[in-house]
Amino acid sequence: MKNTKKLVVSAILVSWILVLGMTQLGFIPIGPIKATTLHIPVLIAAIIYDWKMGMGLGLIFGLYSLFQNMTRPTPLSFAFLNPLVSILPRLIFPLIAAYLYKKLKNNKNLGMHMNIVGSLAIIALIYSCYKAYIAKNTFGLIIGAVLILVVIGFVIMAHREKSLSSPAFISAILASVCHTLMVMGLIYLIYLDKYALALGIETNAVFGVVMGVVILNGVPEAVLAGVIVGALARRIDDFSN
C-alpha cells in the first residue's frame, strides 16, 4: 500500500513538472533569465520521501530544462544546452535537501536554525523589494512583501510547535539557494566570455550580475519553495503513511 501511495505521489509530481513546463507557468522570465518553480516537486520528493526519488525527479527536471532551451531558446540558452549546467545541479540539490531534512528533523536547536535562516531570508527579500521599488516593479514588490510576512509566520510557528513544516521549510530554502548557486556558478566558470557577450557587458562585471541573479531571483524563488514545501510537508507525509 505504501509503495502504491509513493507511486501515486511520484506521478503527481512528474505531472507537476511537465504541466508547469509545457504551459510555461513554471518558467518566470526575469530579464534574460527564466526563474523556475519546477524545482519544487523535486524538493518535495527528496524531503518527504528519499534522495533516490528526489534525484529521479531532478533528472526529469534537468532533461526538461535541456529540452526547453532547445525548443524555446533565450539569449542564454547556449549555457543550458550543456548537461553540466542543465542536468548536473538538478541531480545534486535534492541530495542536499534530503540530507538537511534528515539532520534537522529531530534537531533540538530547530528554533535557532529557523531564526537564522528566516532572518537571512527576510534581509535578502527586503533588498529584493528595494530593487523592485527602484525598478518600479509593483508585482515584484508585492510578492516580496508577502513572502516576508509568510517567513515571519513560519518562524513564529516553529517556536510554538515542532512539526515537519519547519525542517522542510529550512531544507527547501537552503537546497534551492544551492541549486541557483550551482547553476549560475557553472555558467560563470564555463561561459564567462559568452555570458558577457550575450548581455553586452564587460567580463569583469559578470560576477556582480551572477550574484545579482542569485540574490534577486534565487532568494525569492527559494523562499517560495520553502513556503510551499513546508505547507505541504505534513499533508503529504500523512498521505504516504
Residue frames as a rotation matrix with the C-alpha (Angstrom) as fourth column:
MET 1
0.569 0.822 0.000 0.00
0.822 -0.569 0.000 0.00
0.000 0.000 -1.000 0.00
LYS 2
0.451 -0.472 -0.758 2.82
0.182 -0.782 0.595 2.36
-0.874 -0.407 -0.267 0.92
ASN 3
-0.635 -0.721 0.277 4.59
0.375 0.027 0.927 1.72
-0.676 0.693 0.253 -2.42
THR 4
-0.117 0.695 0.709 1.32
0.985 -0.011 0.173 2.41
0.129 0.719 -0.684 -4.25
LYS 5
0.797 0.398 -0.455 0.96
0.505 -0.851 0.141 5.77
-0.331 -0.342 -0.880 -2.49
LYS 6
-0.023 -0.900 -0.436 4.58
0.103 -0.436 0.894 6.59
-0.994 -0.024 0.103 -3.30
LEU 7
-0.641 -0.162 0.750 3.91
0.713 0.236 0.661 5.77
-0.284 0.958 -0.036 -6.96
VAL 8
0.388 0.876 0.286 0.83
0.916 -0.401 -0.013 8.00
0.103 0.267 -0.958 -6.95
VAL 9
0.692 -0.192 -0.696 2.74
0.194 -0.879 0.435 10.93
-0.695 -0.437 -0.572 -5.43
SER 10
-0.420 -0.901 0.109 5.60
0.295 -0.023 0.955 10.38
-0.858 0.433 0.276 -7.91
ALA 11
-0.342 0.377 0.861 3.15
0.939 0.102 0.329 10.54
0.036 0.921 -0.389 -10.83
ILE 12
0.740 0.650 -0.172 1.60
0.666 -0.745 0.052 13.73
-0.094 -0.153 -0.984 -9.45
LEU 13
0.394 -0.673 -0.626 5.00
0.064 -0.659 0.749 15.38
-0.917 -0.335 -0.217 -9.02
VAL 14
-0.627 -0.574 0.527 6.16
0.538 0.170 0.826 14.38
-0.563 0.801 0.202 -12.51
SER 15
0.091 0.761 0.642 2.89
0.977 -0.192 0.089 15.77
0.191 0.619 -0.762 -13.90
TRP 16
0.721 0.104 -0.685 3.55
0.409 -0.862 0.299 18.98
-0.559 -0.496 -0.664 -11.94
ILE 17
-0.255 -0.922 -0.292 6.91
0.121 -0.330 0.936 19.40
-0.959 0.204 0.196 -13.67
LEU 18
-0.697 -0.047 0.716 5.57
0.685 0.252 0.684 18.60
-0.213 0.966 -0.143 -17.14
VAL 19
0.327 0.913 0.245 2.39
0.941 -0.340 0.009 20.67
0.091 0.228 -0.969 -16.90
LEU 20
0.654 -0.134 -0.744 4.13
0.232 -0.901 0.366 23.75
-0.720 -0.412 -0.559 -15.48
GLY 21
-0.434 -0.900 -0.036 6.85
0.169 -0.121 0.978 23.35
-0.885 0.419 0.205 -18.08
MET 22
-0.583 0.231 0.779 4.61
0.810 0.244 0.534 22.88
-0.066 0.942 -0.329 -21.10
THR 23
0.519 0.842 0.149 2.26
0.841 -0.534 0.090 25.70
0.155 0.078 -0.985 -20.10
GLN 24
-0.193 -0.736 0.649 5.24
0.436 -0.656 -0.616 27.96
0.879 0.164 0.448 -19.28
LEU 25
0.748 0.501 0.435 3.72
-0.175 -0.484 0.858 28.63
0.640 -0.717 -0.274 -15.85
GLY 26
0.831 -0.472 -0.294 6.80
0.522 0.479 0.706 27.04
-0.193 -0.740 0.644 -14.30
PHE 27
-0.275 -0.927 0.255 9.20
0.961 -0.269 0.056 29.46
0.017 0.261 0.965 -16.02
ILE 28
0.741 0.496 -0.451 9.03
0.551 -0.834 -0.013 33.09
-0.383 -0.239 -0.892 -14.94
PRO 29
0.206 -0.708 0.675 11.02
0.826 -0.245 -0.508 35.36
0.525 0.662 0.534 -17.29
ILE 30
0.829 -0.088 -0.552 13.06
0.304 -0.757 0.578 37.94
-0.469 -0.647 -0.601 -15.36
GLY 31
0.245 -0.734 -0.633 15.29
-0.761 -0.550 0.343 39.78
-0.600 0.398 -0.694 -17.81
PRO 32
-0.056 -0.347 -0.936 17.40
-0.898 0.428 -0.105 37.24
0.437 0.834 -0.336 -19.73
ILE 33
-0.954 -0.297 0.041 16.95
-0.274 0.809 -0.520 34.58
0.122 -0.508 -0.853 -17.01
LYS 34
0.023 0.968 -0.249 13.93
-0.416 0.236 0.878 32.33
0.909 0.083 0.409 -16.56
ALA 35
-0.628 -0.120 0.769 13.26
-0.776 0.171 -0.607 31.79
-0.058 -0.978 -0.200 -12.85
THR 36
-0.439 0.399 -0.805 11.75
-0.261 0.801 0.539 28.38
0.860 0.446 -0.247 -12.24
THR 37
-0.012 0.467 0.884 9.28
-0.993 0.101 -0.067 26.72
-0.120 -0.878 0.463 -9.91
LEU 38
0.557 0.221 -0.801 9.95
-0.510 0.852 -0.120 23.27
0.656 0.475 0.587 -11.40
HIS 39
-0.534 -0.815 -0.225 12.39
-0.256 0.410 -0.875 22.52
0.806 -0.410 -0.428 -8.60
ILE 40
-0.278 0.478 0.833 9.58
-0.959 -0.193 -0.209 22.41
0.061 -0.857 0.512 -6.02
PRO 41
0.801 0.561 -0.209 8.35
-0.551 0.827 0.111 18.87
0.235 0.026 0.972 -6.91
VAL 42
0.183 -0.830 -0.527 11.97
0.052 0.544 -0.838 17.71
0.982 0.126 0.143 -6.71
LEU 43
-0.652 -0.411 0.638 12.28
-0.535 -0.347 -0.770 19.15
0.538 -0.843 0.006 -3.20
ILE 44
0.259 0.831 0.493 9.01
-0.966 0.220 0.137 17.54
0.005 -0.512 0.859 -2.10
ALA 45
0.780 0.019 -0.625 10.22
-0.207 0.951 -0.229 14.14
0.590 0.308 0.746 -3.34
ALA 46
-0.154 -0.964 -0.218 13.65
0.069 0.209 -0.975 14.45
0.986 -0.165 0.034 -1.71
ILE 47
-0.651 -0.115 0.751 12.40
-0.636 -0.458 -0.621 15.78
0.415 -0.882 0.225 1.62
ILE 48
0.191 0.841 0.506 9.24
-0.973 0.229 -0.014 13.75
-0.128 -0.490 0.862 2.20
TYR 49
0.972 0.148 -0.180 10.49
-0.185 0.959 -0.213 10.51
0.142 0.241 0.960 0.64
ASP 50
0.508 -0.855 0.103 14.20
0.391 0.335 0.857 9.99
-0.768 -0.395 0.505 -0.03
TRP 51
-0.079 -0.673 -0.735 17.15
-0.440 -0.638 0.632 11.14
-0.894 0.374 -0.246 -2.09
LYS 52
-0.766 -0.200 0.611 16.59
0.361 0.652 0.666 8.46
-0.532 0.731 -0.427 -4.74
MET 53
0.177 0.908 0.380 13.12
0.951 -0.060 -0.302 9.72
-0.251 0.415 -0.874 -5.59
GLY 54
0.591 -0.022 -0.807 14.43
0.073 -0.994 0.080 13.27
-0.804 -0.106 -0.586 -5.40
MET 55
-0.480 -0.846 -0.231 17.22
-0.254 -0.118 0.960 12.53
-0.840 0.519 -0.158 -7.88
GLY 56
-0.519 0.381 0.765 14.74
0.774 0.589 0.232 10.82
-0.362 0.713 -0.601 -10.20
LEU 57
0.625 0.777 -0.069 12.56
0.710 -0.604 -0.362 13.94
-0.324 0.177 -0.929 -10.25
GLY 58
0.316 -0.610 -0.726 15.70
-0.176 -0.790 0.587 16.09
-0.932 -0.058 -0.357 -10.53
LEU 59
-0.695 -0.558 0.453 16.74
0.282 0.368 0.886 14.17
-0.661 0.744 -0.098 -13.65
ILE 60
0.002 0.795 0.607 13.31
0.995 0.060 -0.083 14.79
-0.102 0.604 -0.790 -15.21
PHE 61
0.744 0.222 -0.630 13.60
0.304 -0.953 0.023 18.48
-0.595 -0.208 -0.776 -14.29
GLY 62
-0.126 -0.914 -0.386 17.06
-0.183 -0.361 0.914 18.71
-0.975 0.186 -0.122 -15.84
LEU 63
-0.671 -0.073 0.738 16.06
0.617 0.497 0.610 16.92
-0.411 0.865 -0.289 -19.02
TYR 64
0.397 0.879 0.264 13.04
0.906 -0.330 -0.264 19.14
-0.145 0.344 -0.928 -19.41
SER 65
0.541 -0.303 -0.785 15.23
-0.007 -0.935 0.356 22.22
-0.841 -0.187 -0.507 -18.91
LEU 66
-0.595 -0.791 0.143 17.51
0.064 0.131 0.989 20.94
-0.801 0.598 -0.027 -21.66
PHE 67
-0.381 0.565 0.732 14.51
0.916 0.339 0.215 20.35
-0.127 0.752 -0.647 -23.94
GLN 68
0.605 0.661 -0.444 13.04
0.645 -0.733 -0.214 23.75
-0.467 -0.157 -0.870 -23.05
ASN 69
0.229 -0.611 -0.758 16.20
-0.235 -0.790 0.566 25.58
-0.945 0.049 -0.324 -24.06
MET 70
-0.763 -0.419 0.493 16.42
0.325 0.411 0.852 23.60
-0.559 0.810 -0.177 -27.30
THR 71
-0.308 0.762 0.570 12.85
0.946 0.181 0.269 24.34
0.102 0.622 -0.776 -28.37
ARG 72
0.790 0.558 0.253 12.28
0.511 -0.828 0.231 27.80
0.338 -0.053 -0.940 -26.83
PRO 73
-0.092 -0.979 -0.179 15.69
0.949 -0.032 -0.315 29.42
0.303 -0.199 0.932 -26.74
THR 74
0.941 0.168 -0.292 16.59
0.268 -0.899 0.347 32.60
-0.205 -0.405 -0.891 -24.86
PRO 75
0.679 -0.732 0.051 19.79
-0.535 -0.541 -0.649 34.67
0.503 0.413 -0.759 -25.18
LEU 76
-0.129 -0.762 0.635 21.36
-0.988 0.152 -0.018 32.40
-0.083 -0.630 -0.772 -22.54
SER 77
0.823 0.542 0.167 20.11
-0.525 0.840 -0.140 29.03
-0.216 0.028 0.976 -23.79
PHE 78
0.391 -0.754 -0.528 23.62
-0.441 0.350 -0.826 28.17
0.808 0.556 -0.196 -25.03
ALA 79
-0.513 -0.605 0.609 24.61
-0.810 0.107 -0.576 27.55
0.284 -0.789 -0.545 -21.41
PHE 80
-0.047 0.608 0.793 21.66
-0.768 0.486 -0.418 25.28
-0.639 -0.628 0.443 -20.63
LEU 81
0.740 0.187 -0.646 22.32
-0.607 0.599 -0.522 23.14
0.290 0.779 0.557 -23.69
ASN 82
-0.379 -0.892 -0.246 25.30
-0.496 0.420 -0.760 21.86
0.781 -0.166 -0.602 -21.70
PRO 83
0.417 0.596 -0.687 24.18
0.211 0.671 0.711 18.98
0.884 -0.441 0.154 -19.38
LEU 84
-0.499 -0.660 -0.562 26.70
0.744 0.007 -0.668 20.18
0.445 -0.751 0.487 -16.79
VAL 85
-0.962 0.186 0.200 24.51
-0.241 -0.921 -0.305 23.27
0.128 -0.342 0.931 -16.36
SER 86
-0.250 0.965 -0.085 21.03
-0.804 -0.158 0.573 21.96
0.539 0.212 0.815 -17.11
ILE 87
0.489 0.479 -0.729 21.19
-0.148 0.869 0.471 18.49
0.859 -0.122 0.497 -15.52
LEU 88
-0.320 -0.736 -0.597 24.05
0.440 0.442 -0.781 18.11
0.839 -0.513 0.183 -13.01
PRO 89
-0.883 -0.011 0.469 22.84
-0.366 -0.610 -0.703 20.73
0.294 -0.792 0.535 -10.47
ARG 90
0.053 0.997 0.058 19.34
-0.920 0.026 0.391 19.19
0.389 -0.075 0.918 -10.66
LEU 91
0.384 -0.014 -0.923 20.80
0.107 0.994 0.029 15.85
0.917 -0.110 0.383 -9.58
ILE 92
-0.583 -0.758 -0.295 22.79
0.425 0.025 -0.905 17.33
0.693 -0.652 0.307 -6.69
PHE 93
-0.680 0.226 0.697 20.37
-0.539 -0.799 -0.267 19.73
0.496 -0.557 0.665 -4.97
PRO 94
0.501 0.859 -0.104 17.82
-0.524 0.397 0.753 17.02
0.689 -0.323 0.649 -3.99
LEU 95
0.145 -0.554 -0.820 20.68
0.605 0.705 -0.369 15.22
0.783 -0.443 0.437 -2.21
ILE 96
-0.835 -0.450 0.316 21.34
0.097 -0.687 -0.721 18.41
0.541 -0.571 0.617 -0.26
ALA 97
-0.186 0.866 0.464 17.65
-0.778 -0.418 0.469 18.79
0.600 -0.273 0.752 0.57
ALA 98
0.603 0.427 -0.674 17.30
-0.049 0.863 0.503 15.18
0.796 -0.270 0.541 1.77
TYR 99
-0.238 -0.797 -0.555 20.46
0.667 0.281 -0.690 15.42
0.706 -0.535 0.465 3.89
LEU 100
-0.827 -0.071 0.558 19.44
-0.236 -0.857 -0.459 18.71
0.511 -0.511 0.692 5.52
TYR 101
0.150 0.973 0.173 15.93
-0.715 -0.014 0.699 17.46
0.683 -0.228 0.694 6.27
LYS 102
0.462 -0.039 -0.886 17.25
0.348 0.927 0.141 14.29
0.815 -0.374 0.442 7.89
LYS 103
-0.565 -0.779 -0.272 19.62
0.603 -0.166 -0.780 16.32
0.563 -0.605 0.563 10.08
LEU 104
-0.824 0.237 0.514 17.03
-0.381 -0.904 -0.194 18.94
0.419 -0.355 0.836 11.04
LYS 105
-0.075 0.931 -0.357 14.01
-0.120 0.346 0.930 16.69
0.990 0.113 0.086 11.57
ASN 106
0.677 0.281 -0.680 14.95
0.568 0.388 0.726 15.80
0.468 -0.878 0.103 15.15
ASN 107
-0.388 -0.883 0.264 17.29
0.536 -0.449 -0.715 18.69
0.750 -0.135 0.647 15.84
LYS 108
0.081 0.389 -0.918 16.91
0.991 -0.127 0.033 20.23
-0.104 -0.912 -0.396 19.30
ASN 109
-0.491 -0.351 -0.798 18.09
0.337 -0.921 0.198 23.62
-0.804 -0.172 0.570 18.03
LEU 110
-0.287 0.440 0.851 15.47
0.958 0.113 0.265 23.86
0.020 0.891 -0.454 15.29
GLY 111
0.725 0.623 -0.293 14.17
0.649 -0.761 -0.012 27.18
-0.231 -0.181 -0.956 16.62
MET 112
0.188 -0.760 -0.623 17.63
-0.005 -0.635 0.773 28.74
-0.982 -0.143 -0.123 16.41
HIS 113
-0.697 -0.427 0.577 18.08
0.511 0.269 0.816 27.45
-0.503 0.863 0.031 12.85
MET 114
0.170 0.846 0.505 14.69
0.983 -0.182 -0.026 28.91
0.070 0.501 -0.863 11.90
ASN 115
0.704 0.051 -0.708 15.73
0.306 -0.922 0.237 32.28
-0.641 -0.384 -0.665 13.35
ILE 116
-0.289 -0.924 -0.251 18.98
0.021 -0.268 0.963 32.31
-0.957 0.273 0.097 11.36
VAL 117
-0.712 0.036 0.701 17.53
0.673 0.315 0.669 31.15
-0.197 0.948 -0.249 8.03
GLY 118
0.343 0.935 0.093 14.42
0.938 -0.336 -0.088 33.29
-0.051 0.118 -0.992 8.48
SER 119
0.487 -0.220 -0.846 16.45
0.195 -0.916 0.350 36.41
-0.852 -0.335 -0.403 9.26
LEU 120
-0.627 -0.779 -0.018 18.75
0.093 -0.099 0.991 35.92
-0.773 0.620 0.134 6.27
ALA 121
-0.461 0.543 0.702 15.74
0.888 0.290 0.358 35.32
-0.009 0.788 -0.616 4.01
ILE 122
0.589 0.734 -0.339 13.99
0.746 -0.655 -0.122 38.46
-0.311 -0.181 -0.933 5.26
ILE 123
0.075 -0.659 -0.749 17.12
-0.003 -0.751 0.660 40.60
-0.997 -0.048 -0.058 4.74
ALA 124
-0.841 -0.412 0.350 17.51
0.296 0.190 0.936 39.28
-0.453 0.891 -0.038 1.18
LEU 125
-0.129 0.884 0.449 13.79
0.990 0.091 0.106 39.81
0.053 0.458 -0.887 0.49
ILE 126
0.548 0.256 -0.796 13.95
0.430 -0.903 0.006 43.39
-0.718 -0.345 -0.605 1.78
TYR 127
-0.443 -0.791 -0.422 16.82
-0.108 -0.420 0.901 44.00
-0.890 0.445 0.100 -0.63
SER 128
-0.751 0.240 0.615 14.78
0.651 0.422 0.631 42.44
-0.108 0.874 -0.474 -3.45
CYS 129
0.347 0.928 -0.133 11.83
0.910 -0.368 -0.192 44.69
-0.227 -0.054 -0.972 -2.55
TYR 130
0.221 -0.366 -0.904 14.13
0.076 -0.917 0.390 47.71
-0.972 -0.155 -0.175 -2.62
LYS 131
-0.823 -0.566 0.047 15.41
0.044 0.018 0.999 46.76
-0.567 0.824 0.011 -6.08
ALA 132
-0.399 0.769 0.499 11.83
0.917 0.321 0.239 46.16
0.024 0.552 -0.833 -7.27
TYR 133
0.498 0.562 -0.660 10.83
0.626 -0.760 -0.174 49.58
-0.599 -0.327 -0.731 -5.95
ILE 134
-0.234 -0.692 -0.683 13.75
-0.141 -0.671 0.728 51.25
-0.962 0.266 0.060 -7.76
ALA 135
-0.966 -0.158 0.205 12.80
0.149 0.308 0.940 49.43
-0.212 0.938 -0.274 -10.96
LYS 136
-0.483 0.865 -0.134 9.12
-0.836 -0.502 -0.223 50.36
-0.261 0.004 0.965 -10.43
ASN 137
-0.652 0.220 -0.726 8.24
-0.181 0.884 0.430 46.65
0.736 0.412 -0.537 -10.47
THR 138
-0.170 0.683 0.710 4.99
-0.956 -0.290 0.050 46.67
0.240 -0.670 0.702 -8.49
PHE 139
0.712 0.463 -0.527 4.40
-0.398 0.885 0.239 42.93
0.578 0.040 0.815 -8.91
GLY 140
-0.002 -0.824 -0.567 7.85
0.348 0.530 -0.773 42.06
0.937 -0.199 0.286 -7.59
LEU 141
-0.696 -0.219 0.684 7.41
-0.441 -0.621 -0.648 44.46
0.566 -0.753 0.335 -4.68
ILE 142
0.248 0.892 0.379 4.09
-0.933 0.115 0.340 42.89
0.259 -0.438 0.861 -3.68
ILE 143
0.683 -0.039 -0.729 5.43
-0.023 0.997 -0.074 39.32
0.730 0.068 0.680 -3.95
GLY 144
-0.376 -0.919 -0.115 8.48
0.199 0.041 -0.979 40.24
0.905 -0.391 0.168 -1.88
ALA 145
-0.530 0.244 0.812 6.37
-0.760 -0.562 -0.327 41.88
0.377 -0.790 0.483 0.85
VAL 146
0.588 0.807 -0.055 4.03
-0.728 0.558 0.399 38.89
0.352 -0.195 0.915 1.01
LEU 147
0.427 -0.510 -0.747 6.95
0.232 0.860 -0.455 36.46
0.874 0.021 0.485 1.27
ILE 148
-0.633 -0.641 0.434 8.43
-0.223 -0.386 -0.895 38.50
0.742 -0.663 0.101 4.12
LEU 149
-0.089 0.706 0.702 5.18
-0.984 -0.170 0.047 38.17
0.153 -0.687 0.710 6.08
VAL 150
0.778 0.388 -0.494 5.00
-0.384 0.916 0.114 34.44
0.497 0.101 0.862 5.36
VAL 151
-0.075 -0.895 -0.439 8.58
0.189 0.420 -0.888 33.87
0.979 -0.150 0.138 6.52
ILE 152
-0.645 -0.092 0.758 7.81
-0.636 -0.484 -0.601 35.70
0.422 -0.870 0.254 9.77
GLY 153
0.388 0.892 0.230 4.79
-0.908 0.327 0.262 33.44
0.158 -0.311 0.937 10.19
PHE 154
0.616 -0.220 -0.757 6.84
-0.011 0.958 -0.287 30.28
0.788 0.185 0.588 9.68
VAL 155
-0.513 -0.856 0.065 9.44
-0.027 -0.060 -0.998 31.42
0.858 -0.514 0.008 12.24
ILE 156
-0.373 0.475 0.797 6.72
-0.914 -0.338 -0.226 32.12
0.162 -0.812 0.560 14.81
MET 157
0.675 0.683 -0.281 5.12
-0.655 0.729 0.199 28.74
0.341 0.049 0.939 14.11
ALA 158
0.156 -0.715 -0.682 8.45
0.050 0.695 -0.717 26.97
0.986 0.078 0.145 14.62
HIS 159
-0.790 -0.466 0.399 8.70
-0.319 -0.243 -0.916 28.38
0.524 -0.851 0.043 18.13
ARG 160
-0.114 0.850 0.515 5.11
-0.993 -0.098 -0.058 27.43
0.001 -0.518 0.855 19.01
GLU 161
0.682 0.358 0.638 5.16
-0.381 0.918 -0.108 23.83
-0.624 -0.169 0.763 17.82
LYS 162
-0.500 -0.865 -0.040 7.65
-0.581 0.301 0.756 21.40
-0.642 0.401 -0.653 16.38
SER 163
0.600 0.732 0.322 6.38
-0.164 0.507 -0.846 19.95
-0.783 0.455 0.425 13.12
LEU 164
0.124 -0.512 0.850 7.55
0.822 0.533 0.201 18.64
-0.556 0.674 0.487 9.78
SER 165
0.853 0.326 0.407 6.88
0.511 -0.676 -0.531 22.06
0.102 0.661 -0.743 8.29
SER 166
0.831 -0.522 -0.191 9.85
-0.364 -0.771 0.523 23.79
-0.420 -0.365 -0.831 9.92
PRO 167
-0.102 -0.929 0.355 12.70
-0.046 0.361 0.931 21.44
-0.994 0.078 -0.080 8.86
ALA 168
0.127 0.216 0.968 11.09
0.916 0.349 -0.198 21.10
-0.381 0.912 -0.153 5.41
PHE 169
0.964 0.267 -0.002 10.95
0.255 -0.924 -0.286 24.90
-0.078 0.276 -0.958 5.14
ILE 170
0.485 -0.856 -0.182 14.63
-0.495 -0.440 0.749 25.34
-0.721 -0.273 -0.637 6.05
SER 171
-0.192 -0.590 0.784 15.83
0.296 0.727 0.620 22.44
-0.936 0.351 0.035 3.89
ALA 172
0.439 0.446 0.780 13.89
0.866 0.023 -0.500 23.63
-0.241 0.895 -0.376 0.84
ILE 173
0.977 -0.084 -0.196 15.24
-0.108 -0.988 -0.112 27.19
-0.185 0.130 -0.974 1.12
LEU 174
0.236 -0.972 0.022 18.87
-0.525 -0.108 0.844 26.19
-0.818 -0.211 -0.536 1.58
ALA 175
-0.192 -0.275 0.942 18.77
0.524 0.783 0.335 23.50
-0.830 0.558 -0.006 -1.14
SER 176
0.719 0.522 0.458 17.11
0.670 -0.348 -0.656 25.97
-0.183 0.779 -0.600 -3.55
VAL 177
0.809 -0.496 -0.315 19.80
-0.458 -0.868 0.191 28.57
-0.368 -0.010 -0.930 -2.94
CYS 178
-0.135 -0.873 0.469 22.45
-0.203 0.487 0.849 25.90
-0.970 0.019 -0.243 -3.52
HIS 179
0.207 0.314 0.927 20.69
0.792 0.503 -0.347 24.99
-0.575 0.806 -0.144 -6.78
THR 180
0.980 0.186 0.076 20.81
0.197 -0.812 -0.549 28.59
-0.041 0.553 -0.832 -8.01
LEU 181
0.487 -0.868 -0.098 24.44
-0.619 -0.422 0.662 28.97
-0.616 -0.262 -0.743 -6.92
MET 182
-0.148 -0.540 0.829 25.42
0.226 0.797 0.560 25.79
-0.963 0.270 0.004 -8.76
VAL 183
0.496 0.411 0.765 23.65
0.818 0.076 -0.571 26.76
-0.292 0.909 -0.298 -11.99
MET 184
0.995 -0.082 0.056 24.92
-0.060 -0.946 -0.319 30.33
0.079 0.314 -0.946 -12.06
GLY 185
0.408 -0.899 0.159 28.35
-0.484 -0.065 0.873 29.30
-0.774 -0.433 -0.461 -10.80
LEU 186
-0.023 -0.376 0.926 28.79
0.562 0.761 0.323 26.78
-0.827 0.528 0.194 -13.61
ILE 187
0.778 0.316 0.544 27.66
0.628 -0.440 -0.642 29.37
0.037 0.841 -0.540 -16.16
TYR 188
0.870 -0.484 -0.092 30.25
-0.442 -0.850 0.286 31.78
-0.217 -0.208 -0.954 -14.73
LEU 189
0.132 -0.886 0.444 33.05
-0.302 0.391 0.870 29.18
-0.944 -0.249 -0.216 -14.78
ILE 190
-0.130 -0.148 0.980 32.30
0.671 0.715 0.197 27.69
-0.730 0.684 0.006 -18.21
TYR 191
0.113 0.350 0.930 30.76
0.968 -0.249 -0.024 30.53
0.223 0.903 -0.367 -20.20
LEU 192
-0.032 -0.165 -0.986 32.20
0.632 -0.767 0.108 33.73
-0.774 -0.620 0.129 -18.74
ASP 193
-0.855 -0.402 -0.327 33.02
0.025 -0.662 0.749 35.35
-0.517 0.633 0.576 -22.09
LYS 194
-0.755 0.619 0.216 29.87
0.418 0.200 0.886 34.16
0.505 0.759 -0.410 -23.91
TYR 195
0.064 0.774 -0.630 27.69
0.997 -0.078 0.005 35.25
-0.045 -0.628 -0.777 -20.97
ALA 196
-0.285 -0.261 -0.922 29.23
0.343 -0.926 0.156 38.73
-0.895 -0.272 0.353 -21.03
LEU 197
-0.993 -0.118 -0.031 28.76
0.006 -0.297 0.955 38.92
-0.122 0.948 0.295 -24.80
ALA 198
-0.469 0.882 0.040 25.13
0.756 0.377 0.535 37.80
0.457 0.281 -0.844 -24.58
LEU 199
0.350 0.600 -0.720 24.36
0.896 -0.439 0.069 40.51
-0.274 -0.669 -0.691 -22.00
GLY 200
0.479 -0.227 0.848 26.52
0.486 -0.736 -0.472 43.16
0.730 0.638 -0.242 -23.68
ILE 201
0.952 -0.193 0.235 28.70
-0.304 -0.551 0.777 43.74
-0.020 -0.811 -0.584 -20.61
GLU 202
0.061 -0.994 -0.093 32.39
-0.826 0.002 -0.564 43.54
0.561 0.111 -0.820 -19.71
THR 203
0.127 -0.060 -0.990 33.67
0.160 0.986 -0.039 40.22
0.979 -0.154 0.134 -18.35
ASN 204
-0.837 -0.514 -0.186 34.71
0.267 -0.087 -0.960 41.86
0.477 -0.853 0.210 -15.08
ALA 205
-0.591 0.704 0.394 31.07
-0.800 -0.576 -0.170 42.82
0.108 -0.415 0.903 -14.50
VAL 206
-0.156 0.562 -0.812 29.75
-0.339 0.742 0.578 39.27
0.928 0.366 0.075 -14.88
PHE 207
-0.723 -0.161 -0.672 30.39
0.486 0.572 -0.660 38.25
0.491 -0.804 -0.336 -11.27
GLY 208
-0.912 0.400 -0.092 28.23
-0.223 -0.672 -0.706 41.09
-0.344 -0.624 0.702 -9.99
VAL 209
-0.296 0.827 -0.478 25.46
-0.894 -0.064 0.443 40.15
0.336 0.558 0.759 -12.43
VAL 210
-0.327 0.106 -0.939 25.63
0.029 0.994 0.102 36.50
0.945 0.006 -0.328 -11.38
MET 211
-0.877 -0.023 -0.481 25.40
0.475 0.114 -0.872 37.39
0.075 -0.993 -0.089 -7.68
GLY 212
-0.744 0.659 -0.113 22.54
-0.635 -0.750 -0.185 39.74
-0.206 -0.066 0.976 -8.50
VAL 213
-0.171 0.664 -0.728 20.65
-0.589 0.524 0.616 36.84
0.790 0.534 0.301 -10.10
VAL 214
-0.560 -0.109 -0.821 21.32
0.442 0.799 -0.407 34.68
0.701 -0.591 -0.399 -7.02
ILE 215
-0.921 0.148 -0.361 20.03
0.276 -0.408 -0.870 37.35
-0.276 -0.901 0.335 -4.63
LEU 216
-0.642 0.677 -0.360 17.25
-0.678 -0.721 -0.147 38.99
-0.359 0.150 0.921 -6.62
ASN 217
0.000 0.638 -0.770 15.91
-0.823 0.437 0.363 35.89
0.569 0.633 0.525 -8.40
GLY 218
-0.407 -0.290 -0.866 17.27
-0.013 0.950 -0.312 32.95
0.913 -0.116 -0.391 -6.44
VAL 219
-1.000 -0.023 0.013 16.28
-0.012 -0.015 -1.000 34.05
0.023 -1.000 0.015 -2.93
PRO 220
-0.309 0.951 0.017 12.58
-0.892 -0.284 -0.352 34.80
-0.330 -0.124 0.936 -3.66
GLU 221
0.095 0.258 -0.961 12.50
-0.683 0.719 0.126 31.56
0.724 0.645 0.245 -5.67
ALA 222
-0.678 -0.454 -0.579 13.97
0.086 0.733 -0.675 29.69
0.730 -0.507 -0.458 -2.68
VAL 223
-0.896 0.383 0.227 11.62
-0.348 -0.284 -0.894 31.27
-0.278 -0.879 0.387 -0.14
LEU 224
-0.006 0.922 -0.386 8.61
-0.998 0.016 0.054 30.46
0.055 0.386 0.921 -2.32
ALA 225
-0.082 -0.107 -0.991 9.82
-0.292 0.953 -0.078 26.84
0.953 0.283 -0.109 -2.49
GLY 226
-0.935 -0.323 -0.147 10.29
0.053 0.281 -0.958 26.77
0.351 -0.904 -0.245 1.29
VAL 227
-0.585 0.786 0.200 6.78
-0.744 -0.422 -0.518 28.08
-0.322 -0.452 0.832 1.87
ILE 228
0.227 0.718 -0.658 5.13
-0.902 0.409 0.135 25.57
0.366 0.563 0.741 -0.48
VAL 229
-0.221 -0.389 -0.895 7.18
-0.082 0.921 -0.380 22.56
0.972 -0.010 -0.235 0.63
GLY 230
-0.978 -0.163 0.128 6.77
-0.124 -0.033 -0.992 23.49
0.165 -0.986 0.012 4.29
ALA 231
-0.341 0.931 0.132 3.00
-0.907 -0.288 -0.308 23.85
-0.249 -0.225 0.942 3.90
LEU 232
0.397 0.525 -0.753 2.65
-0.774 0.633 0.034 20.53
0.494 0.569 0.658 2.06
ALA 233
-0.559 -0.810 -0.178 5.10
-0.609 0.546 -0.575 18.52
0.563 -0.213 -0.799 4.17
ARG 234
-0.706 0.308 0.638 2.71
-0.505 0.414 -0.758 17.31
-0.498 -0.857 -0.136 6.87
ARG 235
0.316 0.937 -0.149 -0.14
-0.764 0.158 -0.625 16.56
-0.562 0.312 0.766 4.45
ILE 236
0.344 -0.251 -0.905 1.99
-0.756 0.498 -0.425 14.53
0.557 0.830 -0.018 2.06
ASP 237
-0.755 -0.652 0.071 3.66
-0.538 0.555 -0.634 12.67
0.374 -0.517 -0.770 4.93
ASP 238
-0.394 0.698 0.598 0.25
-0.599 0.299 -0.743 11.79
-0.697 -0.651 0.300 6.40
PHE 239
0.578 0.622 -0.529 -0.94
-0.795 0.282 -0.537 10.54
-0.185 0.731 0.657 3.00
SER 240
0.046 -0.681 -0.731 2.20
-0.743 0.465 -0.481 8.46
0.667 0.566 -0.484 2.49
ASN 241
-0.858 -0.419 0.298 1.98
-0.501 0.547 -0.671 6.58
0.117 -0.725 -0.679 5.81
